[in-house]
Structures are given as C-alpha cells and as structure tokens.
C-alpha cells in the first residue's frame, strides 16, 4: 500500500523550513481574488484556462526582463492554483506524489531531450 499524504509531504519536506503559506492557502486565495475581480463571471472550458496559463508563461519568456519574468511566472502559479481550487484538486498532494515519482525516473525520463 502507498504512503499517506502526511508521509509523502513529511518525506519531501524533511529539510525544508517554510517561509510562507501553504499551497492550499494560495489556491483558495487565488480563487477568491479571481472571483472578486470577476474572472469567473463567464464559464470557461478547462482548455481555455490552460491556454491562459500557457499565455502567462510565454509572456514571461517574451519580454526578456528578469523582474517581469519572475512576475509572469508568479502569474502562472496563481492561474494553476485558481484552476486547481476550481476543480477541487489536492495540488499539494499531487505535487508531493509527482516529485516522489520523478526521483525514481531515469535521466531525462528516458527521452533524448
């Protein structure tokens, strides 16, 4: 049987000191801000919301200025947090589990690039 959520998170965070809030906090906060700013007045398909995440990532890369790059990457996370909250995804657990999987994968996941 697999590890419990607490065991997964404890294993990943054994050498980490938290400096801020948790992923669930940011998910809820991102969603509440999106609602108050009327980002959810229309119903968007998941594909459209994923395109918005992609758009933020491209914007980060295109402007070529580090300060803006950091800000746009933060927007990527905020949009992912909001979408995860909308879909009721336990993103903290998903990240923890995926990082454990990634630790066991071969170099470049067996791909050429």
C-alpha positions, 0 to 999 in steps of 0.5 A: 500500500502507498504512503499517506499524504502526511508521509509523502509531504513529511518525506519531501519536506524533511529539510525544508523550513517554510517561509510562507503559506501553504499551497492550499492557502494560495489556491483558495486565495487565488480563487477568491481574488479571481472571483472578486475581480470577476474572472469567473463571471463567464464559464470557461472550458478547462482548455481555455484556462490552460491556454491562459496559463500557457499565455502567462508563461510565454509572456514571461519568456517574451519580454526578456526582463528578469523582474517581469519574468519572475512576475509572469511566472508568479502569474502562472502559479496563481492561474494553476492554483485558481484552476486547481481550487476550481476543480477541487484538486489536492495540488499539494498532494499531487505535487508531493506524489509527482516529485516522489515519482520523478526521483525514481525516473531515469535521466531525462525520463528516458527521452533524448531531450 
